[in-house]
Amino acid sequence: MHQTTKSALSQLKQLCPNQSSVAVCLNQLRQAKIQFLNLGNIIICPQYRFILIFKQRKLMEIETFSA
């Protein structure tokens, strides 16, 4: 994983720790001015190539993806 991606992932995990609600994560992303696409149980952050996966409205994991 690229260093920039690691620091961005670290920042994202601070903004949205495990078990955070969807609403808290959305608010945190907005405040940090991180662009995202909300698909309900999945939030995609294309700028950093992260996918936040929720189960029963709680954050379960953060995955990275490549184009």
mmCIF file of the N, C-alpha and C atoms, coordinates in Angstrom:
data_MODEL
# 
_entry.id   MODEL 
# 
loop_
_atom_site.group_PDB 
_atom_site.id 
_atom_site.type_symbol 
_atom_site.label_atom_id 
_atom_site.label_alt_id 
_atom_site.label_comp_id 
_atom_site.label_asym_id 
_atom_site.label_entity_id 
_atom_site.label_seq_id 
_atom_site.pdbx_PDB_ins_code 
_atom_site.Cartn_x 
_atom_site.Cartn_y 
_atom_site.Cartn_z 
_atom_site.occupancy 
_atom_site.B_iso_or_equiv 
_atom_site.pdbx_formal_charge 
_atom_site.auth_seq_id 
_atom_site.auth_comp_id 
_atom_site.auth_asym_id 
_atom_site.auth_atom_id 
_atom_site.pdbx_PDB_model_num 
ATOM 1   N N  . MET A 1 1  ? 0.846   -1.180 0.000   1.00 0.00 ? 1  MET A N  1 
ATOM 2   C CA . MET A 1 1  ? 0.000   0.000  0.000   1.00 0.00 ? 1  MET A CA 1 
ATOM 3   C C  . MET A 1 1  ? 0.887   1.237  0.000   1.00 0.00 ? 1  MET A C  1 
ATOM 4   N N  . HIS A 1 2  ? 0.571   2.209  -0.759  1.00 0.00 ? 2  HIS A N  1 
ATOM 5   C CA . HIS A 1 2  ? 1.329   3.449  -0.886  1.00 0.00 ? 2  HIS A CA 1 
ATOM 6   C C  . HIS A 1 2  ? 1.270   4.239  0.427   1.00 0.00 ? 2  HIS A C  1 
ATOM 7   N N  . GLN A 1 3  ? 2.335   4.971  0.764   1.00 0.00 ? 3  GLN A N  1 
ATOM 8   C CA . GLN A 1 3  ? 2.411   5.711  2.020   1.00 0.00 ? 3  GLN A CA 1 
ATOM 9   C C  . GLN A 1 3  ? 1.271   6.712  2.178   1.00 0.00 ? 3  GLN A C  1 
ATOM 10  N N  . THR A 1 4  ? 0.942   7.437  1.112   1.00 0.00 ? 4  THR A N  1 
ATOM 11  C CA . THR A 1 4  ? -0.154  8.404  1.172   1.00 0.00 ? 4  THR A CA 1 
ATOM 12  C C  . THR A 1 4  ? -1.455  7.704  1.509   1.00 0.00 ? 4  THR A C  1 
ATOM 13  N N  . THR A 1 5  ? -1.658  6.528  0.927   1.00 0.00 ? 5  THR A N  1 
ATOM 14  C CA . THR A 1 5  ? -2.859  5.761  1.204   1.00 0.00 ? 5  THR A CA 1 
ATOM 15  C C  . THR A 1 5  ? -2.886  5.324  2.666   1.00 0.00 ? 5  THR A C  1 
ATOM 16  N N  . LYS A 1 6  ? -1.723  4.943  3.205   1.00 0.00 ? 6  LYS A N  1 
ATOM 17  C CA . LYS A 1 6  ? -1.656  4.525  4.611   1.00 0.00 ? 6  LYS A CA 1 
ATOM 18  C C  . LYS A 1 6  ? -2.015  5.677  5.534   1.00 0.00 ? 6  LYS A C  1 
ATOM 19  N N  . SER A 1 7  ? -1.506  6.873  5.260   1.00 0.00 ? 7  SER A N  1 
ATOM 20  C CA . SER A 1 7  ? -1.822  8.009  6.127   1.00 0.00 ? 7  SER A CA 1 
ATOM 21  C C  . SER A 1 7  ? -3.295  8.407  5.983   1.00 0.00 ? 7  SER A C  1 
ATOM 22  N N  . ALA A 1 8  ? -3.823  8.324  4.771   1.00 0.00 ? 8  ALA A N  1 
ATOM 23  C CA . ALA A 1 8  ? -5.244  8.619  4.555   1.00 0.00 ? 8  ALA A CA 1 
ATOM 24  C C  . ALA A 1 8  ? -6.113  7.581  5.258   1.00 0.00 ? 8  ALA A C  1 
ATOM 25  N N  . LEU A 1 9  ? -5.696  6.321  5.213   1.00 0.00 ? 9  LEU A N  1 
ATOM 26  C CA . LEU A 1 9  ? -6.444  5.263  5.891   1.00 0.00 ? 9  LEU A CA 1 
ATOM 27  C C  . LEU A 1 9  ? -6.418  5.494  7.397   1.00 0.00 ? 9  LEU A C  1 
ATOM 28  N N  . SER A 1 10 ? -5.282  5.877  7.919   1.00 0.00 ? 10 SER A N  1 
ATOM 29  C CA . SER A 1 10 ? -5.157  6.169  9.348   1.00 0.00 ? 10 SER A CA 1 
ATOM 30  C C  . SER A 1 10 ? -6.083  7.318  9.744   1.00 0.00 ? 10 SER A C  1 
ATOM 31  N N  . GLN A 1 11 ? -6.110  8.366  8.914   1.00 0.00 ? 11 GLN A N  1 
ATOM 32  C CA . GLN A 1 11 ? -6.991  9.505  9.180   1.00 0.00 ? 11 GLN A CA 1 
ATOM 33  C C  . GLN A 1 11 ? -8.457  9.076  9.140   1.00 0.00 ? 11 GLN A C  1 
ATOM 34  N N  . LEU A 1 12 ? -8.799  8.266  8.155   1.00 0.00 ? 12 LEU A N  1 
ATOM 35  C CA . LEU A 1 12 ? -10.175 7.812  8.024   1.00 0.00 ? 12 LEU A CA 1 
ATOM 36  C C  . LEU A 1 12 ? -10.594 6.958  9.220   1.00 0.00 ? 12 LEU A C  1 
ATOM 37  N N  . LYS A 1 13 ? -9.690  6.115  9.700   1.00 0.00 ? 13 LYS A N  1 
ATOM 38  C CA . LYS A 1 13 ? -10.000 5.280  10.868  1.00 0.00 ? 13 LYS A CA 1 
ATOM 39  C C  . LYS A 1 13 ? -10.171 6.120  12.131  1.00 0.00 ? 13 LYS A C  1 
ATOM 40  N N  . GLN A 1 14 ? -9.508  7.263  12.190  1.00 0.00 ? 14 GLN A N  1 
ATOM 41  C CA . GLN A 1 14 ? -9.712  8.171  13.318  1.00 0.00 ? 14 GLN A CA 1 
ATOM 42  C C  . GLN A 1 14 ? -11.068 8.864  13.207  1.00 0.00 ? 14 GLN A C  1 
ATOM 43  N N  . LEU A 1 15 ? -11.435 9.237  11.982  1.00 0.00 ? 15 LEU A N  1 
ATOM 44  C CA . LEU A 1 15 ? -12.722 9.897  11.769  1.00 0.00 ? 15 LEU A CA 1 
ATOM 45  C C  . LEU A 1 15 ? -13.889 8.939  11.989  1.00 0.00 ? 15 LEU A C  1 
ATOM 46  N N  . CYS A 1 16 ? -13.715 7.699  11.529  1.00 0.00 ? 16 CYS A N  1 
ATOM 47  C CA . CYS A 1 16 ? -14.782 6.691  11.580  1.00 0.00 ? 16 CYS A CA 1 
ATOM 48  C C  . CYS A 1 16 ? -14.249 5.391  12.183  1.00 0.00 ? 16 CYS A C  1 
ATOM 49  N N  . PRO A 1 17 ? -14.125 5.331  13.503  1.00 0.00 ? 17 PRO A N  1 
ATOM 50  C CA . PRO A 1 17 ? -13.651 4.082  14.105  1.00 0.00 ? 17 PRO A CA 1 
ATOM 51  C C  . PRO A 1 17 ? -14.668 2.951  13.923  1.00 0.00 ? 17 PRO A C  1 
ATOM 52  N N  . ASN A 1 18 ? -14.215 1.722  14.078  1.00 0.00 ? 18 ASN A N  1 
ATOM 53  C CA . ASN A 1 18 ? -15.105 0.561  13.980  1.00 0.00 ? 18 ASN A CA 1 
ATOM 54  C C  . ASN A 1 18 ? -16.327 0.753  14.873  1.00 0.00 ? 18 ASN A C  1 
ATOM 55  N N  . GLN A 1 19 ? -17.451 0.287  14.407  1.00 0.00 ? 19 GLN A N  1 
ATOM 56  C CA . GLN A 1 19 ? -18.745 0.347  15.091  1.00 0.00 ? 19 GLN A CA 1 
ATOM 57  C C  . GLN A 1 19 ? -19.370 1.748  15.066  1.00 0.00 ? 19 GLN A C  1 
ATOM 58  N N  . SER A 1 20 ? -18.771 2.696  14.332  1.00 0.00 ? 20 SER A N  1 
ATOM 59  C CA . SER A 1 20 ? -19.392 4.015  14.177  1.00 0.00 ? 20 SER A CA 1 
ATOM 60  C C  . SER A 1 20 ? -20.668 3.863  13.362  1.00 0.00 ? 20 SER A C  1 
ATOM 61  N N  . SER A 1 21 ? -21.619 4.730  13.614  1.00 0.00 ? 21 SER A N  1 
ATOM 62  C CA . SER A 1 21 ? -22.858 4.675  12.840  1.00 0.00 ? 21 SER A CA 1 
ATOM 63  C C  . SER A 1 21 ? -22.640 5.321  11.470  1.00 0.00 ? 21 SER A C  1 
ATOM 64  N N  . VAL A 1 22 ? -23.539 5.011  10.552  1.00 0.00 ? 22 VAL A N  1 
ATOM 65  C CA . VAL A 1 22 ? -23.486 5.597  9.209   1.00 0.00 ? 22 VAL A CA 1 
ATOM 66  C C  . VAL A 1 22 ? -23.568 7.118  9.325   1.00 0.00 ? 22 VAL A C  1 
ATOM 67  N N  . ALA A 1 23 ? -24.476 7.617  10.156  1.00 0.00 ? 23 ALA A N  1 
ATOM 68  C CA . ALA A 1 23 ? -24.673 9.057  10.296  1.00 0.00 ? 23 ALA A CA 1 
ATOM 69  C C  . ALA A 1 23 ? -23.407 9.752  10.792  1.00 0.00 ? 23 ALA A C  1 
ATOM 70  N N  . VAL A 1 24 ? -22.740 9.176  11.779  1.00 0.00 ? 24 VAL A N  1 
ATOM 71  C CA . VAL A 1 24 ? -21.503 9.762  12.304  1.00 0.00 ? 24 VAL A CA 1 
ATOM 72  C C  . VAL A 1 24 ? -20.440 9.804  11.211  1.00 0.00 ? 24 VAL A C  1 
ATOM 73  N N  . CYS A 1 25 ? -20.281 8.715  10.477  1.00 0.00 ? 25 CYS A N  1 
ATOM 74  C CA . CYS A 1 25 ? -19.281 8.674  9.405   1.00 0.00 ? 25 CYS A CA 1 
ATOM 75  C C  . CYS A 1 25 ? -19.587 9.693  8.312   1.00 0.00 ? 25 CYS A C  1 
ATOM 76  N N  . LEU A 1 26 ? -20.840 9.807  7.928   1.00 0.00 ? 26 LEU A N  1 
ATOM 77  C CA . LEU A 1 26 ? -21.214 10.784 6.904   1.00 0.00 ? 26 LEU A CA 1 
ATOM 78  C C  . LEU A 1 26 ? -20.890 12.206 7.372   1.00 0.00 ? 26 LEU A C  1 
ATOM 79  N N  . ASN A 1 27 ? -21.219 12.511 8.617   1.00 0.00 ? 27 ASN A N  1 
ATOM 80  C CA . ASN A 1 27 ? -20.924 13.839 9.156   1.00 0.00 ? 27 ASN A CA 1 
ATOM 81  C C  . ASN A 1 27 ? -19.421 14.098 9.221   1.00 0.00 ? 27 ASN A C  1 
ATOM 82  N N  . GLN A 1 28 ? -18.659 13.104 9.636   1.00 0.00 ? 28 GLN A N  1 
ATOM 83  C CA . GLN A 1 28 ? -17.207 13.242 9.718   1.00 0.00 ? 28 GLN A CA 1 
ATOM 84  C C  . GLN A 1 28 ? -16.591 13.459 8.337   1.00 0.00 ? 28 GLN A C  1 
ATOM 85  N N  . LEU A 1 29 ? -17.069 12.706 7.351   1.00 0.00 ? 29 LEU A N  1 
ATOM 86  C CA . LEU A 1 29 ? -16.566 12.862 5.990   1.00 0.00 ? 29 LEU A CA 1 
ATOM 87  C C  . LEU A 1 29 ? -16.888 14.250 5.446   1.00 0.00 ? 29 LEU A C  1 
ATOM 88  N N  . ARG A 1 30 ? -18.098 14.736 5.722   1.00 0.00 ? 30 ARG A N  1 
ATOM 89  C CA . ARG A 1 30 ? -18.486 16.078 5.273   1.00 0.00 ? 30 ARG A CA 1 
ATOM 90  C C  . ARG A 1 30 ? -17.598 17.143 5.919   1.00 0.00 ? 30 ARG A C  1 
ATOM 91  N N  . GLN A 1 31 ? -17.390 17.030 7.226   1.00 0.00 ? 31 GLN A N  1 
ATOM 92  C CA . GLN A 1 31 ? -16.572 18.016 7.938   1.00 0.00 ? 31 GLN A CA 1 
ATOM 93  C C  . GLN A 1 31 ? -15.130 18.008 7.453   1.00 0.00 ? 31 GLN A C  1 
ATOM 94  N N  . ALA A 1 32 ? -14.611 16.822 7.092   1.00 0.00 ? 32 ALA A N  1 
ATOM 95  C CA . ALA A 1 32 ? -13.239 16.711 6.593   1.00 0.00 ? 32 ALA A CA 1 
ATOM 96  C C  . ALA A 1 32 ? -13.147 17.051 5.106   1.00 0.00 ? 32 ALA A C  1 
ATOM 97  N N  . LYS A 1 33 ? -14.299 17.369 4.510   1.00 0.00 ? 33 LYS A N  1 
ATOM 98  C CA . LYS A 1 33 ? -14.374 17.709 3.083   1.00 0.00 ? 33 LYS A CA 1 
ATOM 99  C C  . LYS A 1 33 ? -13.830 16.587 2.192   1.00 0.00 ? 33 LYS A C  1 
ATOM 100 N N  . ILE A 1 34 ? -14.176 15.347 2.564   1.00 0.00 ? 34 ILE A N  1 
ATOM 101 C CA . ILE A 1 34 ? -13.824 14.169 1.780   1.00 0.00 ? 34 ILE A CA 1 
ATOM 102 C C  . ILE A 1 34 ? -15.033 13.811 0.923   1.00 0.00 ? 34 ILE A C  1 
ATOM 103 N N  . GLN A 1 35 ? -14.850 13.745 -0.383  1.00 0.00 ? 35 GLN A N  1 
ATOM 104 C CA . GLN A 1 35 ? -15.957 13.383 -1.270  1.00 0.00 ? 35 GLN A CA 1 
ATOM 105 C C  . GLN A 1 35 ? -16.311 11.914 -1.088  1.00 0.00 ? 35 GLN A C  1 
ATOM 106 N N  . PHE A 1 36 ? -17.612 11.614 -1.166  1.00 0.00 ? 36 PHE A N  1 
ATOM 107 C CA . PHE A 1 36 ? -18.053 10.238 -0.994  1.00 0.00 ? 36 PHE A CA 1 
ATOM 108 C C  . PHE A 1 36 ? -19.336 9.999  -1.771  1.00 0.00 ? 36 PHE A C  1 
ATOM 109 N N  . LEU A 1 37 ? -19.621 8.731  -1.965  1.00 0.00 ? 37 LEU A N  1 
ATOM 110 C CA . LEU A 1 37 ? -20.869 8.279  -2.575  1.00 0.00 ? 37 LEU A CA 1 
ATOM 111 C C  . LEU A 1 37 ? -21.538 7.368  -1.563  1.00 0.00 ? 37 LEU A C  1 
ATOM 112 N N  . ASN A 1 38 ? -22.712 7.757  -1.099  1.00 0.00 ? 38 ASN A N  1 
ATOM 113 C CA . ASN A 1 38 ? -23.436 6.982  -0.089  1.00 0.00 ? 38 ASN A CA 1 
ATOM 114 C C  . ASN A 1 38 ? -24.387 6.011  -0.787  1.00 0.00 ? 38 ASN A C  1 
ATOM 115 N N  . LEU A 1 39 ? -24.130 4.729  -0.622  1.00 0.00 ? 39 LEU A N  1 
ATOM 116 C CA . LEU A 1 39 ? -24.990 3.694  -1.222  1.00 0.00 ? 39 LEU A CA 1 
ATOM 117 C C  . LEU A 1 39 ? -25.761 2.917  -0.159  1.00 0.00 ? 39 LEU A C  1 
ATOM 118 N N  . GLY A 1 40 ? -25.974 3.537  0.986   1.00 0.00 ? 40 GLY A N  1 
ATOM 119 C CA . GLY A 1 40 ? -26.721 2.871  2.050   1.00 0.00 ? 40 GLY A CA 1 
ATOM 120 C C  . GLY A 1 40 ? -25.787 2.152  3.003   1.00 0.00 ? 40 GLY A C  1 
ATOM 121 N N  . ASN A 1 41 ? -25.573 0.849  2.768   1.00 0.00 ? 41 ASN A N  1 
ATOM 122 C CA . ASN A 1 41 ? -24.684 0.063  3.628   1.00 0.00 ? 41 ASN A CA 1 
ATOM 123 C C  . ASN A 1 41 ? -23.228 0.141  3.184   1.00 0.00 ? 41 ASN A C  1 
ATOM 124 N N  . ILE A 1 42 ? -22.972 0.882  2.131   1.00 0.00 ? 42 ILE A N  1 
ATOM 125 C CA . ILE A 1 42 ? -21.607 1.051  1.614   1.00 0.00 ? 42 ILE A CA 1 
ATOM 126 C C  . ILE A 1 42 ? -21.398 2.531  1.299   1.00 0.00 ? 42 ILE A C  1 
ATOM 127 N N  . ILE A 1 43 ? -20.263 3.067  1.741   1.00 0.00 ? 43 ILE A N  1 
ATOM 128 C CA . ILE A 1 43 ? -19.873 4.429  1.373   1.00 0.00 ? 43 ILE A CA 1 
ATOM 129 C C  . ILE A 1 43 ? -18.554 4.323  0.627   1.00 0.00 ? 43 ILE A C  1 
ATOM 130 N N  . ILE A 1 44 ? -18.507 4.917  -0.554  1.00 0.00 ? 44 ILE A N  1 
ATOM 131 C CA . ILE A 1 44 ? -17.297 4.884  -1.379  1.00 0.00 ? 44 ILE A CA 1 
ATOM 132 C C  . ILE A 1 44 ? -16.658 6.265  -1.363  1.00 0.00 ? 44 ILE A C  1 
ATOM 133 N N  . CYS A 1 45 ? -15.346 6.292  -1.102  1.00 0.00 ? 45 CYS A N  1 
ATOM 134 C CA . CYS A 1 45 ? -14.556 7.529  -1.157  1.00 0.00 ? 45 CYS A CA 1 
ATOM 135 C C  . CYS A 1 45 ? -13.585 7.389  -2.321  1.00 0.00 ? 45 CYS A C  1 
ATOM 136 N N  . PRO A 1 46 ? -13.996 7.819  -3.520  1.00 0.00 ? 46 PRO A N  1 
ATOM 137 C CA . PRO A 1 46 ? -13.178 7.585  -4.714  1.00 0.00 ? 46 PRO A CA 1 
ATOM 138 C C  . PRO A 1 46 ? -11.829 8.297  -4.695  1.00 0.00 ? 46 PRO A C  1 
ATOM 139 N N  . GLN A 1 47 ? -11.756 9.459  -4.069  1.00 0.00 ? 47 GLN A N  1 
ATOM 140 C CA . GLN A 1 47 ? -10.521 10.227 -4.027  1.00 0.00 ? 47 GLN A CA 1 
ATOM 141 C C  . GLN A 1 47 ? -9.402  9.436  -3.337  1.00 0.00 ? 47 GLN A C  1 
ATOM 142 N N  . TYR A 1 48 ? -9.754  8.706  -2.286  1.00 0.00 ? 48 TYR A N  1 
ATOM 143 C CA . TYR A 1 48 ? -8.768  7.920  -1.539  1.00 0.00 ? 48 TYR A CA 1 
ATOM 144 C C  . TYR A 1 48 ? -8.860  6.418  -1.827  1.00 0.00 ? 48 TYR A C  1 
ATOM 145 N N  . ARG A 1 49 ? -9.854  6.049  -2.629  1.00 0.00 ? 49 ARG A N  1 
ATOM 146 C CA . ARG A 1 49 ? -10.080 4.653  -3.015  1.00 0.00 ? 49 ARG A CA 1 
ATOM 147 C C  . ARG A 1 49 ? -10.359 3.757  -1.812  1.00 0.00 ? 49 ARG A C  1 
ATOM 148 N N  . PHE A 1 50 ? -11.292 4.213  -0.970  1.00 0.00 ? 50 PHE A N  1 
ATOM 149 C CA . PHE A 1 50 ? -11.728 3.437  0.181   1.00 0.00 ? 50 PHE A CA 1 
ATOM 150 C C  . PHE A 1 50 ? -13.201 3.101  0.058   1.00 0.00 ? 50 PHE A C  1 
ATOM 151 N N  . ILE A 1 51 ? -13.556 1.968  0.617   1.00 0.00 ? 51 ILE A N  1 
ATOM 152 C CA . ILE A 1 51 ? -14.952 1.564  0.727   1.00 0.00 ? 51 ILE A CA 1 
ATOM 153 C C  . ILE A 1 51 ? -15.223 1.291  2.199   1.00 0.00 ? 51 ILE A C  1 
ATOM 154 N N  . LEU A 1 52 ? -16.215 1.954  2.752   1.00 0.00 ? 52 LEU A N  1 
ATOM 155 C CA . LEU A 1 52 ? -16.630 1.716  4.132   1.00 0.00 ? 52 LEU A CA 1 
ATOM 156 C C  . LEU A 1 52 ? -17.835 0.794  4.089   1.00 0.00 ? 52 LEU A C  1 
ATOM 157 N N  . ILE A 1 53 ? -17.759 -0.307 4.791   1.00 0.00 ? 53 ILE A N  1 
ATOM 158 C CA . ILE A 1 53 ? -18.815 -1.318 4.756   1.00 0.00 ? 53 ILE A CA 1 
ATOM 159 C C  . ILE A 1 53 ? -19.527 -1.347 6.107   1.00 0.00 ? 53 ILE A C  1 
ATOM 160 N N  . PHE A 1 54 ? -20.840 -1.205 6.059   1.00 0.00 ? 54 PHE A N  1 
ATOM 161 C CA . PHE A 1 54 ? -21.658 -1.163 7.273   1.00 0.00 ? 54 PHE A CA 1 
ATOM 162 C C  . PHE A 1 54 ? -22.559 -2.390 7.345   1.00 0.00 ? 54 PHE A C  1 
ATOM 163 N N  . LYS A 1 55 ? -22.811 -2.828 8.550   1.00 0.00 ? 55 LYS A N  1 
ATOM 164 C CA . LYS A 1 55 ? -23.777 -3.906 8.795   1.00 0.00 ? 55 LYS A CA 1 
ATOM 165 C C  . LYS A 1 55 ? -24.630 -3.463 9.970   1.00 0.00 ? 55 LYS A C  1 
ATOM 166 N N  . GLN A 1 56 ? -25.928 -3.473 9.788   1.00 0.00 ? 56 GLN A N  1 
ATOM 167 C CA . GLN A 1 56 ? -26.883 -2.997 10.788  1.00 0.00 ? 56 GLN A CA 1 
ATOM 168 C C  . GLN A 1 56 ? -26.531 -1.583 11.241  1.00 0.00 ? 56 GLN A C  1 
ATOM 169 N N  . ARG A 1 57 ? -26.196 -0.736 10.237  1.00 0.00 ? 57 ARG A N  1 
ATOM 170 C CA . ARG A 1 57 ? -25.924 0.690  10.427  1.00 0.00 ? 57 ARG A CA 1 
ATOM 171 C C  . ARG A 1 57 ? -24.648 0.986  11.219  1.00 0.00 ? 57 ARG A C  1 
ATOM 172 N N  . LYS A 1 58 ? -23.779 -0.012 11.444  1.00 0.00 ? 58 LYS A N  1 
ATOM 173 C CA . LYS A 1 58 ? -22.515 0.162  12.150  1.00 0.00 ? 58 LYS A CA 1 
ATOM 174 C C  . LYS A 1 58 ? -21.359 -0.191 11.221  1.00 0.00 ? 58 LYS A C  1 
ATOM 175 N N  . LEU A 1 59 ? -20.266 0.580  11.304  1.00 0.00 ? 59 LEU A N  1 
ATOM 176 C CA . LEU A 1 59 ? -19.102 0.347  10.458  1.00 0.00 ? 59 LEU A CA 1 
ATOM 177 C C  . LEU A 1 59 ? -18.434 -0.971 10.835  1.00 0.00 ? 59 LEU A C  1 
ATOM 178 N N  . MET A 1 60 ? -18.288 -1.848 9.859   1.00 0.00 ? 60 MET A N  1 
ATOM 179 C CA . MET A 1 60 ? -17.657 -3.147 10.089  1.00 0.00 ? 60 MET A CA 1 
ATOM 180 C C  . MET A 1 60 ? -16.217 -3.172 9.593   1.00 0.00 ? 60 MET A C  1 
ATOM 181 N N  . GLU A 1 61 ? -15.974 -2.564 8.410   1.00 0.00 ? 61 GLU A N  1 
ATOM 182 C CA . GLU A 1 61 ? -14.612 -2.565 7.885   1.00 0.00 ? 61 GLU A CA 1 
ATOM 183 C C  . GLU A 1 61 ? -14.417 -1.477 6.842   1.00 0.00 ? 61 GLU A C  1 
ATOM 184 N N  . ILE A 1 62 ? -13.143 -1.161 6.620   1.00 0.00 ? 62 ILE A N  1 
ATOM 185 C CA . ILE A 1 62 ? -12.758 -0.213 5.586   1.00 0.00 ? 62 ILE A CA 1 
ATOM 186 C C  . ILE A 1 62 ? -11.820 -0.960 4.648   1.00 0.00 ? 62 ILE A C  1 
ATOM 187 N N  . GLU A 1 63 ? -12.192 -1.007 3.373   1.00 0.00 ? 63 GLU A N  1 
ATOM 188 C CA . GLU A 1 63 ? -11.413 -1.706 2.353   1.00 0.00 ? 63 GLU A CA 1 
ATOM 189 C C  . GLU A 1 63 ? -10.815 -0.682 1.387   1.00 0.00 ? 63 GLU A C  1 
ATOM 190 N N  . THR A 1 64 ? -9.718  -1.045 0.754   1.00 0.00 ? 64 THR A N  1 
ATOM 191 C CA . THR A 1 64 ? -9.157  -0.221 -0.319  1.00 0.00 ? 64 THR A CA 1 
ATOM 192 C C  . THR A 1 64 ? -9.481  -0.890 -1.651  1.00 0.00 ? 64 THR A C  1 
ATOM 193 N N  . PHE A 1 65 ? -9.514  -0.093 -2.702  1.00 0.00 ? 65 PHE A N  1 
ATOM 194 C CA . PHE A 1 65 ? -9.727  -0.664 -4.032  1.00 0.00 ? 65 PHE A CA 1 
ATOM 195 C C  . PHE A 1 65 ? -8.842  0.055  -5.033  1.00 0.00 ? 65 PHE A C  1 
ATOM 196 N N  . SER A 1 66 ? -8.612  -0.590 -6.156  1.00 0.00 ? 66 SER A N  1 
ATOM 197 C CA . SER A 1 66 ? -7.830  0.031  -7.223  1.00 0.00 ? 66 SER A CA 1 
ATOM 198 C C  . SER A 1 66 ? -8.715  0.168  -8.456  1.00 0.00 ? 66 SER A C  1 
ATOM 199 N N  . ALA A 1 67 ? -8.371  1.131  -9.281  1.00 0.00 ? 67 ALA A N  1 
ATOM 200 C CA . ALA A 1 67 ? -9.192  1.421  -10.461 1.00 0.00 ? 67 ALA A CA 1 
ATOM 201 C C  . ALA A 1 67 ? -9.001  0.399  -11.537 1.00 0.00 ? 67 ALA A C  1 
# 
